[in-house]
């Protein structure tokens, strides 16, 4: 795909991707969806807290 480049290691294995956002404007929504999915995947094991508890904590620190 035009606008996509890969960074490879010494064995030519793909290690990273570079996305030229100017050349893939027609796929911008797909790129954002992909990034959102990566973020969600990276956070899947994060500790979950109750929304009411989160609101209390934010209020007590003056952030809400």
Secondary structure, DSSP 4 states (H G I P E B T S, - for coil): -TTEEEEE-TT--EEEEEE-TTTTGGGHHHHHHHHHHHHHHHTTTSPP--HHHHHHHHHHTT--
